[in-house]
Amino acid sequence: MVFSRHRRKARFIYGLSDIVLAALAFELAYLTRQALPLERIFYFTLPVKALLLGFAALVWLLAGLWLGVYDKLESGRPGAILRDAFQQSAVATAAVILFQYLLRLDVSRPFLALLAGYSCLLLCLFRLAAGRLAGLLRREFGVPHYVLVVGLGEGARRLGEALEQAARYGVRLLGFVAEGEQAPAGFRLSREYPVYRLSELPGLLRRQVVDDVVFAVEPARLSGLENILLECDQQGVRTRILADFFPHVNSEMYLERLGSFPLLTFAAAPHDEIRLMIKRAIDVVVAASALIILAPFMLAVALLVRLTSPGPAIFRQVRCGLNGRRFVCYKFRSMCANAEQLKPQLAHLSRKDVAFKIPNDPRLTPLGRWLRKFSIDEWPQLWNVLKGDMSLVGPRPAVPEEVEKYQLWQRRRLRMRPGMTCLWALQGRDHLDFDTWMRKDLEYIDNWSLALDLKIMLLTIPHVLMGKGAY
């Protein structure tokens, strides 16, 4: 366990190291292939070599982000490190092969095999040695980080145990401070720690090196500790407050300001404005490009819908978007024109308790059944993505009647902009039960990242092309 800022630093260092190691693997593979006594002479012109080398370095980093490798390296388990290095090298090499094929570079196959082998070897060696090397550097050259904990309750005990686990990162627990003037002789964790009286804290800060003071006290006690907080502030000592006021609330907490007012914020959905802005930019670029490319095909589909059954080509339906906002969702009409009026008569055939889903729905037109199977009916939703009603990836938009039937825990799925594809679409689509839909949507929200979005989009393509799971 380590402070989140240290974790971000570690992820950055590992990502940077992967770029360097991929470039090194590329050069080793290049030199080895040149030295092999094979029939074909092997060489790259300088522009081609620079292009491939740059792409390889980038794609190794993106593969690591996509597979979530950098979030698991702290565990240091050799089996996981070897597996992740192999998967990352395999995915990145496949991307290089596709890249050179699209550019018609005709790169030597032995070179590509050597690139995959060298990269996997270098990643394994570096990551297996990184933990020990980091520990050695901290021990020989690092500066220990000294922490005092104010409080003696259960929260202080758990915090102290976490700080002990962070010892390999250079964190040193100095001891505990009682909230009053009555202090026990010591506080026992893995070893006995000294306990100081609150009045001793100002002098202790002057006499001893203290980097952080963490207050692990009841919320009602914080106002009475203002003078101690001010003392730490005046001496330049960083203070932290254990914010476990609501231990059963799993939302992410962060501090922000409204003018001069500090606000402790609980967020049950992604809140990183920069990453969300990037997600939105990707939505706009991809949706606009797709609409331009698919325009003639969409026109053909619209004409086929009109010619094969009476009614409009586009079906419009009110759906619930981000935080419950209502919007009009567009689809190619795949059912008879009066499909909505027939729903009450067919309700007993629905396989879902909340959502209305019927296998072999009798309202589907022959063309509509085919459009549904390959998700072509959802192409007009690219316009919803462009407008901002939807995203490329996110929980599927629900109709208001379904949302009214949601259980309390299911309503959190509305806290993410709805998408054209989602996590459960890769694992059964319409054949999954409704609760599984909801849990998969919440799993997506809790683990959201740009890399996860990319992974879902890439995995959605073969599912849609094969028409898996839709009815």
Summary of the structure (lengths in Angstrom):
residues: 471
radius of gyration: 28.8
end to end distance: 45.9
largest distance: 87.8
contacts: 1315
relative contact order: 0.06
helix: 58%
strand: 14%
